[in-house]
Amino acid sequence: MINITEFLDKYYNPGEKIILACSTWPDSMFLLYKILESSFKDNLVVCYFNHKLRPEADEEEKWIEQLWKTHWFTVEIAEADIKNIQKLYPSKSLEELAREKRYAFLNAILNIYEADKIITGHHLDDKIETFFFNLARGTKLTGLINMTEKSGAILRPLINTEKSEILNYLDTHNLEYKIDNTNFDTEITRNKLRHDIIPQFTAINTNYKANINNLIWYLSEVKDFIDIEVTKFLNEQWIQIFNSGKYRINTLEIYGYFYIDAFNSLSTLLQKELIRHIYFISNNNSTIWLSEANIAEIIRFINGKNNKTIKEIASLKMRKENQIIIF
């Protein structure tokens, strides 16, 4: 079981505000109760966002307000009618829009309290579920690694804790929490994974959660190694091309450049990962919509015979000048 005081000591200074994203469901309520037991209790800011998608949400909102009056933590509540807002953005799913509005609210809270971290209740079961969800949908290393203890402003104290441990603690100590009944609708893909598919691994190995978690850690180490190699390559190419003095390029207007011959000396894996990296930094740190066909197209462009040409995919823009690629 997570030692919340050790976790908070690791990431927070005394007096620093602790912003907790609270759904009133078991995971975030477990964190709320544990923080209230710690020396950081007076720093706690509990944030609840009502998406107006479920009848129970209004009751949850009232309940968290009542809890505040009992335990005297700071509470911040906001709401948005996501179904009506979606009419203005028909291309976005309810889930995507709800997430956008929720994190806009949380980021506003960060600014108000001059904080830089948000604690969420994601646990090991969420991590494994996302692993399989992304695997089935099609992904690369980043999608398989998915949730980590710290990712940008997000902290996940429970990411290596099983949901059963959380529920057992709450029930043993008679601590109240709410349940989202939509989580039992197996017509929803994630719920089908959660209730029908993933539990079947128990018949093969009861320790499957730990084994999958170990695999995710291993893939994370592989990605770290690849990222180091890609960064090293680009840094070396920048220095070589800049010091050669052969090319007059305004370095303030580009991300980087590399020799075509040097690119071709890389393994196929590193060539593809280099292109993913360039796409990632060109598209607001996202590789969404970058397909294997796109990557193959970019490699053909790099090795094409034509000079002084340009290749654009989404916000990625590459330019070929003589023997170098500029992006």
N, C-alpha and C positions, 0 to 999 in steps of 0.2 A: 504494500500500500504506500502511496506517495506521502512523503513528509513535506507538507505544504510550507512549513516554516523554512526548511532548508531550500526549497525552490524559490521562495520569495527573497530570502537572503542572497541567493545567487544572482537575481536579476534586478532587485530594487534597493534603493538607498532608504534609510530611515526618513519618514515623513513624505516620501514620494507617493503620489496618488496611484491606487491600484484600480484600473478600469476593468470591470468584469462584465462580459457579455452574458446576460442571463436569460434563458428561455423559460425558466421555472421547471424544466424537466430534470431528471435525475442527475445528469452529469454536471450541469452548471449549479444546481442546488447543492450538490456535494461540495463543490468548491466554495460556494458562499458560506456554508456552515463551517467548513474547515478554516477559512480565512477569519471568520468571526472568533474562532478559538485561538487565533495567533496574536502575536504582538502587533500585527499590521491592521488589526480590525478597524482602528480609527481612520485609516487611509482609504477604506473601501468605498468605491463608487459603483453601484449596481445599475446596469443599463438594460432596460427592457424595451424591445421594439415590437409594436403590435401591427402586423401586416393586414389585419382585418380579413383574413382568409378563412378563419375558423370561428364558430360561435363561442368556443371556450376561451378564445384569446382575451376577450373583455374581462372575463372572470379571473384569468391569470394576472391581468394588469391590476385589477383591484386587490388581488391577493398579495402581490409583491408590495403594494402600497401599505397594506395592513402589516406585513412582515417588517417593513421599515419602521413602523411606529412601535413595534415590539423590541427590535434589536438596534435601532438607532444608527443605521448606516445611511450614507447618502444614496439617493435613488434618482435616476434620470429616465424618463419615459417619453417615447415618441410613437406616433402612429401614422400609417399611410394606407389608403385604400388601394391596394395593389391591383385589384381587378379593374377598377376604373382607370387607374394610371396606365395599365397595359393597352387600353384602347388608343392611347397616344403613341404607343410603341408596339404595333402588332407583330413585328419581326422578333420580338424578345419573348422568351418563355416566362411564365409566372415565377418560376424558381430563380431565373437569372435576374429578373427585375427586383424581386424581393431581396435578393442578396445585395444588389447594388444599393438599394435604399437603406438597408440595414447597416451596411458598412459606411455609407455617407453619414448616417447618424452617429456611428461610433467614432468616425474621424472628426466629426464636429465636437464630440465630447473630449477627444484628445486635445483639441485646440483650446477648448474652454478651460480645461484643468492643466494646461501646459504639460501634458503627459506624452509619452512616446511608445507606450505598450498597451495592448489589449489582451486580456486573458480569455480564452474560450474553453469550452468543456469537451472538445474532441478527445476521444479515447481510442484504445487499441482496436476495438471493434469497428469504429469509424474508419480507421486507417486501413484495415484489411478489406473492408467493404469497398472503399475507394480504389484500392489496388485492383480488385476484380472488376469493378465497374469500368475503370479506364482500360484495363486489359481487354475486356470484351468489346469496348467501343473502338479500340485502336489507339495506341500510344507508344511513346518511347520511354527512356529512362526517367525523365522528369515526372511523367504521369504515374509511373509505377512507384516512385519514391513518395510522391504526393505530400503527406503531412509530416512535418518534423516538429521537434520541441519548440524551436524558434524559427519563424519565417517572416522576415521583415518586422513589422510591428506586432505580429501575432505570437503569443505565447500559449503553449498547450501543455500544462502540467500533467494531464492525464493520458498523454499519448501512448504510454506504455502500460496503462492500467486497463484491465478487462472490465467491460460493463457489469458483469456479474459481481465483481468485487465492489463496485460502486453501489449497486442495488442492495447487496448484502449488508453493507455498512449502514445505509440509510434505513433499511427495514429493521435491522438489529437495534438501532438507536432511536427508533420511532420518529424519524425526521420526515416531515411532510415534503412532497414534491408532486408535480403534475405530470400527466401523461398526454402525449400527442396521439390521438386515436388514428390520425391519418397514416401513422407509421405502420399500421397493420394492414393497409390496403395493398395486397400483393399484385394489383394491376400496375402499380408504380414500380419501375425497374429496380430501383435501389431497395425497395421493400421486398421484392421477390428474391433478390440476392440475399438480403438479411435473414429472411424467414425460411425460404425454401431451398436455397442452393448452398450457401456457405456452411450451414450447420451439418450438411451431409459429410463434410470432411471429418467429422468426429468419428464416423464409422471406420475411417482409414487410419487416423492417428488423433488421439485425444489432445495431443500437444501441438496440433496444427497451427494454432495462433502464434505460439512462440517461434515455430519454425518459419512461418511466413514473415514474421517480424524480423527474424535474423536475415532472411533473404533480402528484405527491403533495406536493411542496414548495409548489406554487402553491395547491393546495387548503388546505394548512396556513395560508397567508397569508390566504386568503379566510375561513377559520374564525376566525383571530385578529381580523380586522376585524369580523366578526359578533359575536364575544364582547365586543369593546370597545363596540359600539353597544348591545348588550343591557344590559351593566353600566352604561353611561352613562344609559340610559333609567331603569333601576330606581333608581339613585342620585338622579337628578333628581326622580323621583316620590316617593321617600321624603322628601326635603327639602321638596317642595311640600306634601305632605299633612300632614307633621308640623308645619310652620310655620303651616299654615292654622288649626290649633287647633279644627277643626270635628269631629274624630273622636277619641274617647277609646279608644285601643287600647294594650294592654300590649305594647310593642315587644319585650319579652324573650321573648315566647311565639310570635313569628312570624318568618318570613324576610324579608317585605317586603310592599308593597302598591302599587297603581297605580290611576289614574283610568281608568274604562272608555272615556271619550272619547279620552284620550291613547293608549290601546291601539289604538283604531280608527283613529287617525291614522297608525299604522305601516304599512309595506308588508306584504303577505301573508307574504312571506318572514320578515321580522323578527317578526311575530306568532307564526308557527310556531316560530321559533328561541327566542323568549322562553318559550314554553310548554315546549319541550324543556329549556331551562336550569332552569326552575322544577322540572320533574320530576326532572332530574338531581340538583339539590341536595337534593331531598326524599327521594331513594331511594339514599342512600349512593353518590353520584357514579356513577350508572348510568342509562342510558336503555333498558335491556332491558325488553321487553314494551310499550314505548310505541309504538303504531301510529298511522298517519295517521288512522284512524277515531277513535282516542282524542283526537287533537289537534283534529279537527273537532268532536267532542263538547264539548270544553272551550271552544272558540270560541263554540259555540251557547249554552253555559251563561253565558258572559260577557255575551253580548248578549240573553239571555232577558229577558222582561218581569217575571218574578217577583223579588221582593226578599227579603233575609234568607234566602237559600238556600245550600246547601253542595254542592260537587262533590268526590268522592274517587275517585282512581285509584291503586291500590297505596298508597304512603305519601304521595302528593301530596294535599293537602287545601286547597281553595279555598273562600272564604266571600265572599258578596256582601252588602255593606251600603251601601244607597243607590247612590251612583255610583262606589264603589271596590271593587276586588277585593283581598282579604287572603289571603296564603298563608304 
